[in-house]
Amino acid sequence: MNKTIICSTCGTQLLAEPEIPSFCPICTDDRQYVPESGQQWTTSAELQHSTVKIAQLNEHLYALKIAPDFAIAQRALLLISPGGNVLWDCIPYLDKPTIDFIRAKGGLKAIAFSHPHYYSNMNDWAVEFECPIYIHQNDAEWVPFDSPYIYLWNGSSTQLWDGISIVHIGGHFAGSCVLHIKGLTRQGMMLCGDTFNIARSKKHMAIMYSYPNIILLSKDEFAKAYQKASRLNFDTVYGAFENQDIEGNAMEIFQNSMQRYKDSYGL
């Protein structure tokens, strides 16, 4: 088994052999950051004091989050579906209670990602549940190390099952995606990671090159991302963090938010 290490700032699992890397490549990118205190590492063993908090968001969706908060503190979303369950994004810790819970719900048929900040320890999850990891080809350079479970896909979308599709949006990362599910709500449901970021007021959605470093997208990149997202129908959106749930009027909020960008860019 490969010796690995986990970045304490973003939660990405990297190879620690033949030696521990000097810096995390995710955090040295302009979209993330290395803290002023410098690069720090931890391991899965050192995270064993943590627990995974599981919360039901609706009849078909659960949120999984490390407690206490660690690294970016995002949540993973477990979508329950008759044809097979999907884990949307990852958290960098997997314990036995979480494994038992997911197995009781039918296991995992796939893991899919919004973007590289949430790759976490995805290979541990894939090995445990023997399922493929769906990553858009445009983000292949950010895959931390090879795994037989990784499936790189191309194009504008890839269909899974039960009306579930991974849709390429771009913007935040070249391969940024959303998960779109038909049939669970009147107009559809979108799991967006932070391909789109939901404001605390839940009255606005943002799309940026970097959220922590407040770097805007170029006009052209915004236009391409908006064009792809505007083809989707949805009334419900779940984001990457707690309290980022918009139920019922998500399309209206999305369109109003994107119109502000269009006005600013002169589109």
N, C-alpha and C positions, 0 to 999 in steps of 0.2 A: 504494500500500500504506500502511495506517495506521502511523504511528509509535507504537511501544509501549515500555513500560518494565516491569521485573519487580521486585516487592517482594522484598527480600533476606530478609525474615523468614518469609513464607508461600509465596513463589514464584508468586504470582498475577500474570498479565500484564494490565496496564492500558493504556489509551490515554494517550499523552504529548502529545497535541495537543488543543486549542490551547496547553496548557501542562502541565507535569508536575504531578500532584496533590500537595497538601500531605501527605496521609496515605493509606495503603491502607485502604479501607473494610472489608476482611476483618479487618485487624489491630486496628482501633479498636472492633470488636464485642467484647462481653464474653467470647466463646468463644475469642478469640485475644488478642494483645497487641502493643503497640509496645514494642520494647526500650528500656531506660533510656538507651541511646546515641542514641535517636531514630530516626526513619524513614530508611531507607537503600534505595537503588534500584540495580539493575544492568540489564544488557541481555543479549539472546541472544548478541551478539558478545563480550561480556565473559565469558560462560560457556564459551567455546570451549576453554578449558583443561581443561574437565571431560570425563569419559567416561561412558558408560552401561554399567553392569555388568549382564549378563544371566545369570540363573541358572534352570536347569530345576528346577521343583518337583515335577512328575509328568509323565506321558506327554502331558498335554493343557495344561499350565500353565507359563508362564515369568514370572519376576519381573524387572522393569526398574527400576534404581535409579541415581541420579547418584552418581558418585565423583569427588572426595571429597564428603562429605555437604554438601548445600546446603538452606537454608531448613528446612522441616519434616522433610525427609529421608525422606519416604514412598516406597513402591515402587508402581509400576503393575503390574497383572497382565494378561498376554496369554493369553487363552483361545483355544486352537486347536480349531476345530470344523468338521465337513464342510460345513455350510451357510454358513459365514463366520466369521471370527475377530472376537473382541470385545476391546477394550482397556478394562479396568476401572480407573477413576481414571487420573490423568495425573502425569507428572513434568515440571518446567519446562525441559526441554532435549531437543532432538531433533537427533541428528547423523546423518551419512550411514551409518556402520556399523549404527546402529539401524534406519534406514530399510531398508537392504539386508537385514538379518536378518528384519524383519517381512514384507517383500515375498517373501523366499524361503519363508516359511511360509504365503503366500497373501494377504498384505495385511490390511487391516482392513475389516470390513463395518459396524462400529459402535463408537462410544466411549460408555461409560456411566459414571455417577458415583454414588459414595456420598454426597457432600456438597460444598459449595463450597470447602472448604479445599484440595481437590485439583484445582480447575479448571485451575490452572497456565497453560500456554500451549496450551490445548486447541484453539484455532482453528488454530494452526500444524499440529497433528497432523491435524485434519479436512481442511484444505486439501491437505496432502501425500497423504493416502490417499483423499480424496474420499468421505468417509463421514459419516453423521449423528452428532450428539452428543445423547444422550438425557439430559435433565435433568427432574426432577419439577417440575411447575408451582409447587409450594409454595416452591421455591427460585429462582423466576424473578428476584426482586429482586437476587440476588447475581451474576447473569450480568454480567461486567464491560463487555462491549460487544457490539453486535449482530453476528450472523453468519448467513448463509443456511444454515449447516450445523446450527444448533441446533434441536432438536425438543423442545418442551415437552409432556410427557404428563401426564395426570390419572389419578386412580383409585388402586386398591390395588395393581395390578400391570400390567405390559405384557409380552406374550409376544414373544420374538424368534424363535428357531428351535432345532431340535435339543434341545428340553427346557430351553432357557435362558429365564429370565424375570427382569426387574427388579422387585423387590418393595418397595413403600413401607412404611417402618417408622416414620419420625418419630423424635422424641426429641432427639438431638444437634442436628439442624436440623429445621425443619418438613418439609423434603422428603427427609430422610435415607433411603437405600435400601440394599438388599443385592442381590447377583446370586446367583440360585439356579439350580443346574444339576442336572437329573435324569440318571441313567444312568451317570455317570462313576465313582460309588462305589455301594456297596450301597444306602445310604439317601439319597444326594444330597450335593451339595457347595454350600457357601455362601462367597462372597467378601464380606467385611463392611466393608472400609475401616476407619473407626473409628466406624461406626454402633454397633458393639460393639468394645470394646477388649480385647485378649487380654493377660492378665498375663504377666510374664516366666516365672513358674512353669508356665504353660500349664494351670493348674488352676482358673482363674477368668476370667470374662468380665464386663466392666463396661459400663454405659451411663450417660452423664452429659451434662449440658448443655454443660459445658466440662471437658475433660481437663487442659489446662495450668493453668487457673485454679481447678480443683477445685470446680466449681459443680454441685450435684445437680439432677436433674430434679424437677419437681413430682410429687406423687403421681399426679395425673390423667394427666400426660404419660407417666410410666413405665407406667401401667396400659394406656394405648392402644398404646404401642410393644410391650409384652410380648405383648399379645393378638394383634397382627399377626404377630410373630415366632414365636410358639408354634404357629402353624398350619403351619409349614414342617417338612419332614422332611430331616434332614442328619446325616451322621456325620463330616464333614470341613469344616473352616473355615480360610480363609486371611485374615489381617488385613492392616493397612496397612503394617506394618513387618517387617523381617527378624526371623526367629525367632518369628513369630506364626502358626505353623502347628499346627493340631490335627487329627490324622488318626486316624480310627477311633472315637473316643469323644466327639466334639464335642457331641452332643446331651445326653449325661449332664452334661458340664461346664456347658453352657448352662443346663440346667434347675436344677442345684444352685446356680449363681450367681444366677439370677433369683429363686430361692426366698429367698435372703438378702434381696434387695430387697423381696420381698413381705412377708416377716416384719417388716422394718424399717418399711415403710409401713402395716402392719396390713391387708394385702389377703388 
